[in-house]
Amino acid sequence: MTKVLPTGDGSKNGIRSPEFMKEHDLDFKLGVKVENVDTRRKQIILKSGEELSYDKLCIATGGRPKPLQVPGSDANNVFMIRSAKDQLAIKEAAASKKNIVVLGGSFIASESAASLKFKYKDETQVHLVTRQENPMETVLGKEVSSILKAEHEKNGVQIHSKSSIKEIKKDGSGNVSAVVLENG
């Protein structure tokens, strides 16, 4: 969804069709709970009691964004991206903004900042606020993440390292008017 954040429709990037799954010999079960994984027997036991055998197992649980807990985080145009609906709301809001702030040093935040800057170029200032020195530093390490940071900066994304959002100021309509960082 983040690749198409300002341009596309994230709902088109959903789960593959049942035909695709069958053609590639993939068993896909949505909305079921796993009780146990027996790696010795290569079996998964579902909450329903059903047992599934596997040759190779990929556990992809996904993640959940941590809601921002600062004054003003309830502003109308503060978003978290978790779904295609969120992506479309961000796309709509970003289209008319001159300044966009993306919070986080993760892959999703980094890709969101890059795609927004690519779409809006010099029309919009894109700021990436990260607690780390470089975006994705905890995953990529200092050397590789510094290359990513330099690429962002070369493309016009303004990086605010070793910082976080302290406060979001709102205008009379309840929209963001300014973002105050912990380090100024």
Rosetta blueprint (number, residue, H / E / L):
1 M L
2 T L
3 K L
4 V L
5 L L
6 P L
7 T L
8 G L
9 D L
10 G H
11 S H
12 K H
13 N H
14 G L
15 I L
16 R L
17 S L
18 P H
19 E H
20 F H
21 M H
22 K H
23 E H
24 H L
25 D L
26 L L
27 D L
28 F L
29 K L
30 L L
31 G L
32 V L
33 K L
34 V E
35 E E
36 N E
37 V E
38 D E
39 T L
40 R L
41 R L
42 K L
43 Q E
44 I E
45 I E
46 L E
47 K L
48 S L
49 G L
50 E L
51 E E
52 L E
53 S E
54 Y L
55 D L
56 K L
57 L L
58 C L
59 I L
60 A L
61 T L
62 G L
63 G L
64 R L
65 P L
66 K L
67 P L
68 L L
69 Q L
70 V L
71 P L
72 G L
73 S L
74 D L
75 A L
76 N L
77 N L
78 V L
79 F L
80 M L
81 I L
82 R L
83 S L
84 A H
85 K H
86 D H
87 Q H
88 L H
89 A H
90 I H
91 K H
92 E H
93 A H
94 A H
95 A L
96 S L
97 K L
98 K L
99 N E
100 I E
101 V E
102 V E
103 L E
104 G L
105 G L
106 S L
107 F H
108 I H
109 A H
110 S H
111 E H
112 S H
113 A H
114 A H
115 S H
116 L H
117 K H
118 F H
119 K H
120 Y H
121 K H
122 D H
123 E H
124 T L
125 Q E
126 V E
127 H E
128 L E
129 V E
130 T L
131 R L
132 Q L
133 E L
134 N L
135 P L
136 M L
137 E H
138 T H
139 V H
140 L H
141 G H
142 K H
143 E H
144 V H
145 S H
146 S H
147 I H
148 L H
149 K H
150 A H
151 E H
152 H H
153 E H
154 K H
155 N L
156 G L
157 V L
158 Q E
159 I E
160 H E
161 S L
162 K L
163 S L
164 S L
165 I E
166 K E
167 E E
168 I E
169 K E
170 K E
171 D L
172 G L
173 S L
174 G L
175 N L
176 V E
177 S E
178 A E
179 V E
180 V E
181 L E
182 E L
183 N L
184 G L
